[in-house]
Amino acid sequence: MRAGVIFGIVLVLLLIQVSAATPHGEVKNVIVLIGDGMGFGQVQLTKLVYGHLNIENIPYTGFELTDSLSGEVTDSAAAGTAIATGFKTYNGMISTLKFDGKVVNLTTLLELAQFMNKSTGLVTTTRITHATPAVFASHTESRKMEEEIARQLIQHKVNVLFGGGKGKFDERTLNLAKKYGYEVVFDRKGLEEVSGDYVLGLFADSHIPYVLDRDANTPSLLDMTKKAIEILERNPNGFFLMVEGGRIDHACHTNDVASTVAETKEFDDVVGYVLEYAREKDDTLVIVTADHETGGLAVGIDYGSPVNVEKMKGIKKSISFMVADKEGRRYQGCH
Protein backbone atom coordinates (compact mmCIF):
# COMPACT_ATOMS: atom_id res chain seq x y z
CA MET A 1 0.00 0.00 0.00
CA ARG A 2 1.76 3.14 -1.19
CA ALA A 3 1.44 6.60 0.27
CA GLY A 4 0.09 8.06 -2.97
CA VAL A 5 -2.81 5.59 -2.99
CA ILE A 6 -4.00 6.54 0.49
CA PHE A 7 -3.58 10.25 -0.26
CA GLY A 8 -5.72 9.92 -3.37
CA ILE A 9 -8.50 8.19 -1.45
CA VAL A 10 -8.90 10.89 1.18
CA LEU A 11 -8.32 14.02 -0.92
CA VAL A 12 -11.85 15.41 -0.44
CA LEU A 13 -11.22 17.68 2.51
CA LEU A 14 -10.78 21.23 3.77
CA LEU A 15 -7.13 20.82 4.76
CA ILE A 16 -4.90 17.80 4.32
CA GLN A 17 -1.33 17.45 5.45
CA VAL A 18 0.68 14.31 4.79
CA SER A 19 3.96 13.10 6.21
CA ALA A 20 5.65 9.75 5.63
CA ALA A 21 9.05 8.60 6.84
CA THR A 22 9.70 6.98 3.46
CA PRO A 23 7.43 8.70 0.88
CA HIS A 24 8.51 6.33 -1.88
CA GLY A 25 8.58 3.14 0.19
CA GLU A 26 6.01 0.64 1.35
CA VAL A 27 3.63 1.84 4.08
CA LYS A 28 2.71 -0.64 6.81
CA ASN A 29 1.02 1.68 9.32
CA VAL A 30 -1.48 4.46 8.56
CA ILE A 31 -2.43 7.07 11.16
CA VAL A 32 -5.19 9.55 10.29
CA LEU A 33 -5.56 12.54 12.62
CA ILE A 34 -8.77 14.57 12.30
CA GLY A 35 -9.36 17.93 13.94
CA ASP A 36 -13.15 18.07 13.90
CA GLY A 37 -14.29 21.62 13.10
CA MET A 38 -10.67 22.78 12.77
CA GLY A 39 -10.10 25.33 10.01
CA PHE A 40 -7.29 27.73 9.25
CA GLY A 41 -8.60 30.21 11.84
CA GLN A 42 -8.37 27.71 14.68
CA VAL A 43 -4.82 26.78 13.72
CA GLN A 44 -3.77 30.43 13.31
CA LEU A 45 -5.20 31.48 16.69
CA THR A 46 -3.59 28.54 18.49
CA LYS A 47 -0.26 29.45 16.89
CA LEU A 48 -0.61 33.05 18.10
CA VAL A 49 -1.12 31.79 21.66
CA TYR A 50 1.40 28.93 21.76
CA GLY A 51 3.87 29.71 19.00
CA HIS A 52 5.09 27.28 16.35
CA LEU A 53 2.85 24.20 16.02
CA ASN A 54 3.77 20.64 15.19
CA ILE A 55 1.26 20.63 12.37
CA GLU A 56 3.47 23.18 10.57
CA ASN A 57 6.26 20.60 10.31
CA ILE A 58 4.38 18.42 7.85
CA PRO A 59 5.99 18.62 4.39
CA TYR A 60 3.00 18.18 2.06
CA THR A 61 -0.20 20.24 2.20
CA GLY A 62 -3.36 20.45 0.11
CA PHE A 63 -6.99 21.52 0.44
CA GLU A 64 -10.32 20.84 -1.19
CA LEU A 65 -14.00 21.72 -0.91
CA THR A 66 -16.05 19.87 1.73
CA ASP A 67 -19.59 20.11 0.40
CA SER A 68 -21.77 17.02 0.79
CA LEU A 69 -24.55 15.71 -1.42
CA SER A 70 -26.91 17.70 0.82
CA GLY A 71 -25.35 20.99 -0.28
CA GLU A 72 -22.53 23.38 0.53
CA VAL A 73 -22.66 22.92 4.31
CA THR A 74 -21.51 19.46 5.35
CA ASP A 75 -21.72 17.76 8.73
CA SER A 76 -19.31 15.36 10.40
CA ALA A 77 -21.19 12.28 9.18
CA ALA A 78 -20.99 13.19 5.49
CA ALA A 79 -17.48 14.64 5.75
CA GLY A 80 -16.27 11.68 7.80
CA THR A 81 -17.77 9.26 5.30
CA ALA A 82 -15.82 11.00 2.53
CA ILE A 83 -12.60 10.55 4.50
CA ALA A 84 -13.32 6.95 5.45
CA THR A 85 -14.67 5.71 2.11
CA GLY A 86 -13.77 8.17 -0.67
CA PHE A 87 -17.46 8.76 -1.45
CA LYS A 88 -19.57 11.82 -0.77
CA THR A 89 -22.93 11.19 0.86
CA TYR A 90 -25.84 13.08 2.41
CA ASN A 91 -25.58 14.82 5.77
CA GLY A 92 -26.30 12.51 8.67
CA MET A 93 -25.46 9.27 6.89
CA ILE A 94 -22.79 6.99 8.34
CA SER A 95 -20.76 5.27 5.59
CA THR A 96 -23.93 4.63 3.63
CA LEU A 97 -25.29 6.14 0.42
CA LYS A 98 -28.71 6.31 -1.17
CA PHE A 99 -28.37 4.69 -4.58
CA ASP A 100 -31.24 3.89 -6.92
CA GLY A 101 -33.73 4.23 -4.09
CA LYS A 102 -31.80 1.93 -1.75
CA VAL A 103 -29.37 2.53 1.11
CA VAL A 104 -26.06 0.78 0.44
CA ASN A 105 -23.00 0.35 2.64
CA LEU A 106 -19.65 1.88 1.65
CA THR A 107 -16.39 0.06 2.36
CA THR A 108 -14.14 1.99 4.74
CA LEU A 109 -10.38 2.34 5.11
CA LEU A 110 -10.58 0.53 8.45
CA GLU A 111 -12.38 -2.39 6.84
CA LEU A 112 -9.73 -2.54 4.10
CA ALA A 113 -7.05 -2.59 6.80
CA GLN A 114 -8.78 -5.50 8.51
CA PHE A 115 -8.95 -7.30 5.16
CA MET A 116 -5.15 -6.93 5.04
CA ASN A 117 -4.91 -8.47 8.56
CA LYS A 118 -3.87 -5.20 10.15
CA SER A 119 -4.89 -4.14 13.65
CA THR A 120 -7.27 -1.19 13.86
CA GLY A 121 -8.11 1.56 16.31
CA LEU A 122 -10.39 4.56 16.82
CA VAL A 123 -9.62 7.26 19.38
CA THR A 124 -11.66 10.41 20.07
CA THR A 125 -12.57 13.01 22.67
CA THR A 126 -16.23 12.77 21.61
CA ARG A 127 -18.48 9.78 22.17
CA ILE A 128 -16.92 6.81 20.39
CA THR A 129 -20.34 6.42 18.75
CA HIS A 130 -20.26 9.99 17.41
CA ALA A 131 -20.20 10.63 13.68
CA THR A 132 -16.46 10.78 12.95
CA PRO A 133 -15.35 7.56 14.66
CA ALA A 134 -18.60 5.86 13.65
CA VAL A 135 -17.98 6.22 9.90
CA PHE A 136 -14.89 4.04 10.02
CA ALA A 137 -16.51 0.92 11.49
CA SER A 138 -20.30 1.12 11.21
CA HIS A 139 -23.01 1.66 8.62
CA THR A 140 -26.29 3.39 9.49
CA GLU A 141 -28.71 5.63 7.64
CA SER A 142 -28.60 8.14 10.51
CA ARG A 143 -25.87 9.34 12.85
CA LYS A 144 -28.52 9.44 15.59
CA MET A 145 -28.57 5.63 15.79
CA GLU A 146 -25.75 5.60 18.35
CA GLU A 147 -26.85 2.50 20.26
CA GLU A 148 -26.79 0.58 16.97
CA ILE A 149 -23.42 2.15 16.11
CA ALA A 150 -22.07 0.97 19.48
CA ARG A 151 -23.11 -2.58 18.69
CA GLN A 152 -21.58 -2.45 15.21
CA LEU A 153 -18.26 -1.09 16.51
CA ILE A 154 -17.97 -4.16 18.72
CA GLN A 155 -19.11 -6.56 16.00
CA HIS A 156 -16.48 -5.11 13.69
CA LYS A 157 -13.88 -6.15 16.30
CA VAL A 158 -11.92 -2.92 16.14
CA ASN A 159 -8.93 -3.63 18.38
CA VAL A 160 -8.92 -0.29 20.17
CA LEU A 161 -11.97 1.89 20.88
CA PHE A 162 -11.15 4.87 23.12
CA GLY A 163 -13.42 7.84 23.82
CA GLY A 164 -16.55 8.88 25.65
CA GLY A 165 -20.05 7.52 25.15
CA LYS A 166 -20.53 5.06 28.00
CA GLY A 167 -24.20 6.04 28.06
CA LYS A 168 -24.66 4.64 24.54
CA PHE A 169 -23.49 1.14 25.54
CA ASP A 170 -26.28 -0.77 27.24
CA GLU A 171 -25.64 -3.90 29.29
CA ARG A 172 -26.25 -6.14 26.30
CA THR A 173 -23.61 -4.38 24.19
CA LEU A 174 -21.08 -4.33 27.04
CA ASN A 175 -21.63 -8.06 27.55
CA LEU A 176 -21.15 -8.56 23.80
CA ALA A 177 -17.83 -6.72 24.04
CA LYS A 178 -16.67 -8.97 26.86
CA LYS A 179 -17.81 -12.04 24.91
CA TYR A 180 -15.68 -10.87 21.98
CA GLY A 181 -12.65 -10.62 24.27
CA TYR A 182 -12.58 -6.90 25.00
CA GLU A 183 -11.08 -5.51 28.18
CA VAL A 184 -13.48 -2.73 29.23
CA VAL A 185 -12.09 0.24 31.20
CA PHE A 186 -13.56 3.52 32.39
CA ASP A 187 -10.74 5.74 33.73
CA ARG A 188 -7.06 6.69 33.39
CA LYS A 189 -5.89 3.96 35.76
CA GLY A 190 -7.75 1.34 33.77
CA LEU A 191 -6.22 2.66 30.56
CA GLU A 192 -2.73 2.44 31.98
CA GLU A 193 -3.21 -1.16 33.10
CA VAL A 194 -4.77 -2.77 29.99
CA SER A 195 -2.65 -5.30 28.17
CA GLY A 196 -4.92 -7.21 25.79
CA ASP A 197 -5.33 -6.99 22.02
CA TYR A 198 -8.93 -5.75 22.27
CA VAL A 199 -9.74 -2.80 24.52
CA LEU A 200 -12.90 -0.71 24.91
CA GLY A 201 -12.23 2.47 26.89
CA LEU A 202 -15.27 4.59 27.76
CA PHE A 203 -14.05 7.57 29.77
CA ALA A 204 -17.24 9.62 30.08
CA ASP A 205 -20.99 9.05 29.86
CA SER A 206 -21.15 11.45 26.92
CA HIS A 207 -18.25 13.40 25.40
CA ILE A 208 -14.94 13.54 27.25
CA PRO A 209 -14.82 16.88 29.10
CA TYR A 210 -12.98 19.79 27.53
CA VAL A 211 -9.26 20.07 28.30
CA LEU A 212 -10.07 23.00 30.62
CA ASP A 213 -12.61 20.97 32.61
CA ARG A 214 -10.99 17.54 33.07
CA ASP A 215 -10.04 15.89 36.33
CA ALA A 216 -7.11 13.58 36.99
CA ASN A 217 -9.16 10.43 36.34
CA THR A 218 -9.81 11.33 32.71
CA PRO A 219 -7.13 10.44 30.15
CA SER A 220 -6.08 13.03 27.59
CA LEU A 221 -6.17 12.55 23.82
CA LEU A 222 -2.41 12.03 23.94
CA ASP A 223 -2.73 9.39 26.69
CA MET A 224 -5.25 7.47 24.59
CA THR A 225 -3.17 7.79 21.43
CA LYS A 226 -0.01 6.49 23.09
CA LYS A 227 -1.80 3.46 24.52
CA ALA A 228 -3.55 2.76 21.21
CA ILE A 229 -0.25 2.71 19.31
CA GLU A 230 1.34 0.56 22.01
CA ILE A 231 -1.38 -2.04 21.50
CA LEU A 232 -1.69 -1.84 17.72
CA GLU A 233 2.00 -1.94 16.82
CA ARG A 234 2.27 -5.51 18.13
CA ASN A 235 0.78 -6.74 14.87
CA PRO A 236 3.59 -7.59 12.40
CA ASN A 237 1.20 -6.74 9.54
CA GLY A 238 0.85 -3.16 10.76
CA PHE A 239 -2.14 -1.09 11.80
CA PHE A 240 -4.67 1.58 10.89
CA LEU A 241 -5.48 4.22 13.51
CA MET A 242 -7.83 7.20 13.41
CA VAL A 243 -7.47 9.84 16.14
CA GLU A 244 -10.03 12.66 16.41
CA GLY A 245 -9.72 15.92 18.29
CA GLY A 246 -13.47 16.01 18.38
CA ARG A 247 -14.27 18.81 20.78
CA ILE A 248 -12.66 21.58 18.75
CA ASP A 249 -15.97 21.50 16.91
CA HIS A 250 -18.04 21.81 20.09
CA ALA A 251 -15.99 24.71 21.42
CA CYS A 252 -16.53 26.54 18.15
CA HIS A 253 -20.27 25.91 18.29
CA THR A 254 -20.38 27.85 21.56
CA ASN A 255 -17.90 30.51 20.38
CA ASP A 256 -15.68 29.46 23.29
CA VAL A 257 -12.34 30.80 22.12
CA ALA A 258 -10.31 29.60 25.12
CA SER A 259 -11.59 26.03 24.77
CA THR A 260 -11.07 26.19 21.00
CA VAL A 261 -7.40 27.01 21.56
CA ALA A 262 -6.99 24.43 24.32
CA GLU A 263 -8.58 21.65 22.26
CA THR A 264 -6.57 22.57 19.15
CA LYS A 265 -3.36 22.64 21.20
CA GLU A 266 -4.11 19.18 22.60
CA PHE A 267 -4.70 17.92 19.07
CA ASP A 268 -1.42 19.47 17.93
CA ASP A 269 0.41 17.75 20.81
CA VAL A 270 -0.87 14.46 19.41
CA VAL A 271 0.33 15.51 15.94
CA GLY A 272 3.79 16.10 17.40
CA TYR A 273 3.90 12.71 19.10
CA VAL A 274 2.73 10.85 16.00
CA LEU A 275 5.17 12.67 13.72
CA GLU A 276 8.03 11.73 16.03
CA TYR A 277 6.80 8.12 16.04
CA ALA A 278 6.75 8.13 12.23
CA ARG A 279 10.25 9.64 12.06
CA GLU A 280 11.57 6.72 14.06
CA LYS A 281 9.96 4.25 11.67
CA ASP A 282 10.39 3.64 7.96
CA ASP A 283 6.90 2.35 7.35
CA THR A 284 4.34 4.82 8.80
CA LEU A 285 2.14 7.27 6.90
CA VAL A 286 0.61 10.19 8.84
CA ILE A 287 -2.34 12.16 7.49
CA VAL A 288 -3.57 15.25 9.38
CA THR A 289 -6.80 16.87 8.30
CA ALA A 290 -10.07 18.54 9.26
CA ASP A 291 -13.53 17.38 8.23
CA HIS A 292 -14.98 20.89 8.10
CA GLU A 293 -14.66 24.24 9.85
CA THR A 294 -17.09 25.30 12.57
CA GLY A 295 -18.10 28.78 13.67
CA GLY A 296 -16.52 30.88 10.96
CA LEU A 297 -13.63 31.83 13.22
CA ALA A 298 -11.60 34.73 11.86
CA VAL A 299 -8.46 36.06 13.51
CA GLY A 300 -8.04 39.82 13.21
CA ILE A 301 -5.81 42.38 14.85
CA ASP A 302 -7.69 45.34 16.34
CA TYR A 303 -5.71 48.53 15.58
CA GLY A 304 -2.48 46.58 15.61
CA SER A 305 -3.00 45.06 19.08
CA PRO A 306 -1.90 41.40 19.27
CA VAL A 307 -3.91 38.59 20.87
CA ASN A 308 -3.57 38.81 24.66
CA VAL A 309 -1.77 35.52 25.17
CA GLU A 310 -1.59 35.69 28.97
CA LYS A 311 -5.30 36.37 29.33
CA MET A 312 -6.08 33.53 26.94
CA LYS A 313 -3.91 31.10 28.87
CA GLY A 314 -5.36 32.38 32.14
CA ILE A 315 -8.87 31.10 31.37
CA LYS A 316 -9.18 27.86 33.35
CA LYS A 317 -12.71 26.67 32.53
CA SER A 318 -14.88 26.32 29.44
CA ILE A 319 -17.90 28.54 28.84
CA SER A 320 -20.21 25.53 29.14
CA PHE A 321 -18.75 24.81 32.61
CA MET A 322 -19.17 28.39 33.74
CA VAL A 323 -22.78 28.69 32.54
CA ALA A 324 -23.97 25.26 33.69
CA ASP A 325 -27.54 25.46 34.92
CA LYS A 326 -28.56 24.67 38.48
CA GLU A 327 -28.96 20.97 37.62
CA GLY A 328 -25.41 20.83 36.35
CA ARG A 329 -26.31 20.26 32.72
CA ARG A 330 -23.80 21.55 30.19
CA TYR A 331 -23.85 22.07 26.47
CA GLN A 332 -22.31 19.04 24.80
CA GLY A 333 -22.26 20.05 21.14
CA CYS A 334 -23.90 18.24 18.29
CA HIS A 335 -21.98 18.16 14.99
C-alpha positions, 0 to 999 in steps of 0.5 A, a space after each residue: 500500500 503506497 502513500 500516494 494511494 491513500 492520499 488519493 483516497 482521502 483528498 476530499 477535505 478542507 485541509 490535508 497534510 501528509 507526512 511519511 518517513 519513506 514517501 517512496 517506500 512501502 507503508 505498513 502503518 497508517 495514522 489519520 488525525 482529524 481535527 473536527 471543526 478545525 479550520 485555518 482560523 483555529 490553527 492560526 489562533 492557536 499558533 498566536 497563543 502557543 507559537 510554532 505548532 507541530 502541524 506546521 512541520 508536515 511537508 506536504 499540504 493540500 486543500 479541497 471543498 467539503 460540500 456534501 450531497 446535501 449541499 454546501 454545508 456538510 456535517 461530520 457524518 458526510 465529511 467523515 464518510 468522505 474521509 473513510 470511504 472516498 465517497 460523498 454522501 448526504 448529511 447525517 449518513 454513516 458510511 452509507 449512500 442512497 443509490 437507486 432508491 436503496 441505502 447501500 454500505 460503503 467500504 471503509 479504510 478501516 475495513 480494508 485494513 482489517 482485510 489486510 490483517 492489520 490491527 485497527 483503532 479509533 480514538 476520540 474526545 467525543 463519544 466513540 459512537 459519534 459521527 467521525 469515529 462511527 464512519 470508520 466501522 459502522 453503517 447506518 442511515 442516521 448518525 442518531 442511531 448511536 446504540 446501533 453504532 455501538 453494537 456495530 463497533 464491537 461486532 467489527 472487532 476494532 482492536 482499540 476503541 477509546 473515547 466517551 459515550 458510555 451512556 450509549 453502551 447498554 448492558 447487552 452491548 457491554 456483555 457482547 464486548 466482553 464475549 468478543 474478548 474486550 477488556 473494558 475500562 472507564 478511567 485513566 488507571 484502567 487505561 494504563 493497566 490494559 494489556 490485551 489486544 482488544 480494549 474498549 475504553 469509555 471515559 465519560 458518559 457522553 463526550 470527554 470533558 474539555 481540556 479545561 474541565 478535566 479531572 485527573 481520572 480522565 485520560 487526555 487525547 495524547 494518553 489514549 493515542 499512546 496506549 492505542 499505538 502501544 497495542 496496535 503496533 504488536 501486529 507484524 502486519 501493521 495497523 490503521 489508527 484514526 485519532 479525532 480531536 473532536 471537541 474543537 468543533 463543540 468549542 466553536 459551536 459555543 464561540 468558546 475561544 479559550 476552549 477552542 485554543 486548548 482543544 486545538 493545542 491538545 490535538 497538535 500535541 498528538 500531531 507532534 507525538 505521532 510525527 516523532 513516532 513516524 520519524 523513528 519508523 520507515 513504514 508509517 504514513 501520517 495524514 492530518 486533516 479537518 472534516 470541516 470548519 465550525 463557527 466561521 472563526 476569523 483572527 483579526 488584529 484590532 488597531 495593531 494590538 496582538 492577541 492577549 496571550 496571557 489572558 487567553 492562557 489564564 482562562 481555566 474553565 470552558 464557557 459551558 462549565 461556567 454557565 452550567 444550569 442549576 442541575 449541572 447540565 452543560 452544552 455538549 455540542 452536536 456536529 
